[in-house]
Amino acid sequence: MNISEIIKRKPWFGWLLFIVTVGVVFVLGLLASSIVERRAEAVYVSTPKTKIADYEPRNQVWGQNYPVEYQSYLRTADTTFLSKYNGNASIDMLATDPRMVILWAGYAFSKEYKQGRGHFYAVKDVRESLRTGAPKDAHDGPQPGTCWTCKSPDVPRLMSQMGPTEFYKGKWAAIGSEIVNHIGCADCHDPKTMNLRITRPALAEAFTRMGKDISQASHQEMRSLVCAQCHVEYYFKGEGKYLTFPWDKGLTADSIEKYYNQVGFTDWTHQLSKTPMIKAQHPDYEVFTTGIHAQRGVACADCHMPYMSEGGQKFTDHRIQSPLNNITNSCQVCHRQSEDVLKKNVYDRQDKIFEIRNKLEVVLVRAHFEAKTAWEKGATQPEMQPVLQLIRSAQWRWDYVAASHGASFHSPTESSYNLANGIEQAQEARVLLARILNKHGFEGIVPYPDITTKEKAQTLIGLDIPKLNAAKIDFITNIIPLWDKEAAQREAKYK
């Protein structure tokens, strides 16, 4: 019996055959479309318009070969997004939380600390920060060259010429005219293959000391490791200010503190309490590794640089930003809840961590003032040593959470653990201080000054902000133009 006879006897069979045929044709059409699309992408990637040099720092040159990625990267310049906690807008964090001025008394962060605006402004913001000291000479200044390490793709270029050691120990201002391109393509990509690569030696060196070979990292691991070149805790080691990641004992706050204590490292001595302090930088990668997303194999780029599709072409969005500004392409790829529900999940975690963090801040500030009073009443170094160690440890844990971008979401469990330990240590320090004060004849409550504004707190610790601002304006007006002129002359010669 042939097909026609079957159809005559069973008309429904004809309709079934028709539907199946349409379905097959539809699937084959999708397959053909996908093949054409992939071939178009292959041609697009494999036929570069220009040759990119090994250490080409200019993002616009890379953009000639990768225009879609480059155009998405340029959107990093947009600083309008503001979430409940931070975002990519410039926020004066000292004005938002004046207690930070006291916590960092005697350290440059008490002068100025602003929420970072993103990679596009990396060079501009570090040039114009009060923390760099506003050198009066275009080739001198208090900060080492190490301070430039994570700000520009000009850094790998210079390191290839000078060597990392010479780069680190030089003057920050001495190479100011060389650092002109903001963070971009050459920081993370090989110009020949476009594979992800490590361009900062400190990360590879840290892995080597831990007995790990970073060259064996998978592509998915590299999508976090290129971020970990800079979004980490670090310190300047020795007289040469050699950039070092303190991971030898592990990546937790506890492990890093043990490392610092063992090597005897101190960032600065607190102006009020005389505590030898550690300043956390931005241990984003370390905190991330303790969270559920890292444990599930999610990479930094999955959320902060999700895949996009434009004109039939799939690409990685290089507008590096908070996932809360792109929930559809980041969070909802895995999570099926609505945007409102997902955003609430994030804010619920952040609210609780910030509440605990603020409680630790209050206790720490009081401990610093009480320690100051104890010294004034005649406390001795042996008496104060246990107190200072507790304050150092407690503030380290506060700073480890406060300085980490997104810690309250990346790992709320680890963040809560660190803050809880910090509160316990700070309170223990205050108990010891009460006994010391009593021993030296002080009774009652230590006066707690009015630090309700940034200006009041800065005046209290003796900062002359108008004078510092005047120096910064002079630097921006007279020194930076010299750097830009030198850079323009070098660019013209290069072309």
C-alpha positions, 0 to 999 in steps of 0.5 A: 500500500503506497502513501496515496492509498493510505491518505485516501483511507485515512485523511488525517494521515495526510495532515500529519505528514504535512505538519511533520514536513513543515516542521522539518523544513522549519528546523532545516531553515533555522540550521541554515540560518545559524550556519550562515550567521556563524560563517558571517561571524567567522569572516568578521573575526578572521579578517581584521582590518588592521594589525595590532601590535603586541602591546598596543594600548590604544583602545580605538585601534583594537576597535577597528577590528572589533567594532561591536565590542568597542562600541559597547565598551564606550558605553562605560562612559555612561555614569547615570546608573545608581542602585540602592548601594553605589552603581557607577556614578561618582559618590563622595563616600566620606560625605555619605559616611563621615565615620570613614574619615576617623577610621582612616585618620592619618591615611590618604583615604581620609582626604578623599574617597569616591565611588569609582565611576568605571574603567573609562575614567580610571586614568582621569580619576586617579590623576585628580584624586587628593590621595596621589598627593598633587605633586608640584613637579611633573616628574616627581611626587610622593607615590610610587609607580606601582599606583598606576598598575591597574589603571591603563593598558599603557602599563603592560607596554611600559613593563615590557620595556622597563621590567616590573621591578623598575616600573614599581619602584619609579615615581608615580609622576615620572611616568604620568605622561605615559599613562594616558589610555584608560583600562581596555582591550590590551589589559585582558586580550592577546592581540594576535588570537584575542584569547584572554591573557594575564598582563599583570605579573603579580597574579601569576606570581601569587599563583606560583607561590600557592603551587598553581600554574595559572597557564593551565586555567580554563577559558571559563576560569580566565573570564574571572582571572583577568578581573582578578589581576586588579580586583584583589587585595594587594600591598606594596612590598619592601623598598621597591614597592613591589606589587604583591598579592598576600595569598600565600596562606589562602584567600580569606580575610583570616588567612590574609591577616595571618600573612600580614602579621607574619611578615610584619606589614603595616600600611600606616599607624592610626593617627588617634589610637596609634594602631598599626593598621592594614588598609584593605584595597578591593578584595573582590575576587577573594570574596567572590571565590567564597560565594555560591556563584563561584562554587557553581562555576559562574565567572565574573564576566557571566554577570558583569559582561554577559553575552549579547546579540546584535545584527545576528552577531553574538558578542560579549558586552564590554560595558562592564557594569553592575548586573542590576543595570542589565538583569535580563542578560545577566541574572535571568539567563539562569534565574527565572524570577521577575526583575523586581524579585531578583532586585529585591533578593539583592537588596535584602542581602545588601541591607542586612550586611550594611546594617551589621557593617554600620554597627561595627563602624560605630564600635571601631570609631569609639575604640579609636577615641578611647585608645587616644584617651588612654594614651593621654592618661598615661597608658604604656605600650605593654598595656596597649599592645593587646588592644591595638592588635584587636583594633587592627584585626577588627578594622581589617575585617570591616575594611575587607567587606567595605572595600570589596565591590559587591561583597554583600551580594557575592558572599553574604555568608563570608561578609557576615562572618567577617563583620561578626568577628570584627564586632567581637574583637572591637568590643573586646578592645573596648573592655580592655580599654575601660580597664586601662582607663580606670587603672589610670584614674579615668572614670566615666564615658570618653567624650565622643566628638561630633563627626556627623559631617565629612567636614567636621570629621576632617577638621577634627583630625587636622586636615586642611582640605581647602589647602589640599584642594588648592594644590589639586587644582594647581596640579590639574591646571599646570601639571596634567597639561604638561603630561598631555602635551608630552603624550601628544608629541609621542603619539605624533612620532609614533604615527 
